[in-house]
Amino acid sequence: MRGLTVIVTRPGSLRAGLELAAANAALGGRARLFAQGEAVAALALPMRAPHDPDHAAAGLPALAALFEEAQALGVEAIVCQSGLALMGVTADMLDARISFGGPVSVMQTLGEDRLATL
């Protein structure tokens, strides 16, 4: 299974990005989620999404639970260093399992991964 790198730029796309990356990881492929710009703020703790109650009512996990599931499957979460500065987010506001990078490092390590942008 080929790897998948998902680039997310909007907070509202974070859930879909995590779901795609988790699905690829569950199928045995490498999976990475790269959050840029405003999406970085959505990963700040406590991790919440505006529609978490709607998802819970439908029997679906909240954003924080989805992040945990993705981590358990081996999804690598990376945040853009420029996005951190732009959104006023510091490293101590993020889950310790999240790493830091930028577009160059993500593309440099893409290898044979498929690339999806949301």
C-alpha positions as CSV (number, residue, x, y, z in Angstrom):
1,M,0.0,0.0,0.0
2,R,1.4,3.4,-1.0
3,G,1.7,6.1,1.6
4,L,-0.6,9.1,1.8
5,T,0.3,12.6,2.9
6,V,-2.7,14.8,3.5
7,I,-2.3,18.6,3.6
8,V,-5.0,20.4,5.5
9,T,-5.3,24.2,5.4
10,R,-8.7,24.9,7.0
11,P,-9.9,23.8,10.4
12,G,-13.1,22.4,8.9
13,S,-11.1,20.0,6.8
14,L,-9.1,18.6,9.7
15,R,-11.6,15.8,10.5
16,A,-11.7,14.7,6.9
17,G,-7.9,14.7,6.7
18,L,-7.6,12.6,9.8
19,E,-10.2,10.2,8.5
20,L,-8.3,9.7,5.2
21,A,-5.0,9.4,6.8
22,A,-6.3,6.9,9.4
23,A,-8.0,4.8,6.6
24,N,-4.7,4.6,4.7
25,A,-2.8,3.6,7.9
26,A,-5.5,1.0,8.7
27,L,-4.8,-0.5,5.3
28,G,-1.1,-0.8,6.0
29,G,0.2,2.4,4.3
30,R,2.3,5.2,5.8
31,A,0.0,8.1,6.6
32,R,0.9,11.7,7.4
33,L,-1.3,14.8,8.1
34,F,0.3,18.2,7.5
35,A,-1.6,21.1,9.0
36,Q,-0.9,24.5,7.6
37,G,-2.3,28.0,8.3
38,E,-5.6,28.1,10.2
39,A,-5.7,24.3,10.5
40,V,-2.9,24.5,13.0
41,A,-5.1,26.2,15.6
42,A,-7.6,23.4,15.4
43,L,-4.9,21.0,16.8
44,A,-4.3,23.2,19.9
45,L,-5.3,21.6,23.2
46,P,-8.0,21.0,24.2
47,M,-8.7,19.7,20.8
48,R,-12.3,20.5,19.9
49,A,-14.3,21.1,16.7
50,P,-17.5,23.2,16.4
51,H,-19.5,20.2,15.2
52,D,-18.3,17.7,17.8
53,P,-21.8,17.5,19.4
54,D,-23.3,16.7,16.0
55,H,-20.8,14.0,15.4
56,A,-21.4,12.6,18.9
57,A,-25.2,12.6,18.3
58,A,-24.6,10.5,15.1
59,G,-22.4,8.1,17.0
60,L,-19.1,9.4,15.5
61,P,-16.0,10.4,17.5
62,A,-15.2,13.9,18.6
63,L,-12.2,15.5,17.0
64,A,-9.9,14.6,19.9
65,A,-11.0,11.0,19.9
66,L,-10.5,10.8,16.1
67,F,-7.0,12.2,16.6
68,E,-6.3,9.5,19.2
69,E,-7.6,6.8,16.9
70,A,-5.4,8.1,14.1
71,Q,-2.3,8.2,16.4
72,A,-3.0,4.6,17.5
73,L,-3.0,3.6,13.8
74,G,0.4,5.3,13.3
75,V,-0.7,8.5,11.5
76,E,2.1,11.1,11.8
77,A,0.8,14.6,12.5
78,I,2.9,17.5,11.4
79,V,2.2,21.2,11.9
80,C,3.6,24.0,9.8
81,Q,6.0,26.3,11.7
82,S,4.7,29.3,9.8
83,G,1.2,28.3,10.8
84,L,2.2,28.2,14.4
85,A,3.4,31.8,14.2
86,L,0.4,33.0,12.2
87,M,-2.1,31.5,14.6
88,G,-0.3,32.3,17.8
89,V,0.1,28.7,18.7
90,T,3.1,27.5,20.7
91,A,4.5,24.0,21.0
92,D,3.3,23.6,24.6
93,M,-0.3,24.1,23.3
94,L,-0.1,21.0,21.2
95,D,-0.1,17.2,21.8
96,A,3.5,16.1,22.4
97,R,3.2,13.6,19.5
98,I,2.8,16.3,16.9
99,S,6.0,17.2,15.0
100,F,6.9,20.4,13.3
101,G,7.9,21.0,9.7
102,G,7.2,23.1,6.6
103,P,6.3,22.6,3.0
104,V,9.9,21.9,2.0
105,S,10.4,19.2,4.6
106,V,7.1,17.6,3.8
107,M,7.8,17.5,0.1
108,Q,11.4,16.4,0.6
109,T,10.2,13.3,2.5
110,L,7.1,12.6,0.3
111,G,8.8,9.7,-1.4
112,E,6.2,7.6,-3.3
113,D,3.3,8.9,-1.1
114,R,0.1,10.0,-2.8
115,L,-0.6,13.7,-1.9
116,A,-4.0,15.0,-1.1
117,T,-4.9,18.6,-0.2
118,L,-8.0,19.6,1.7
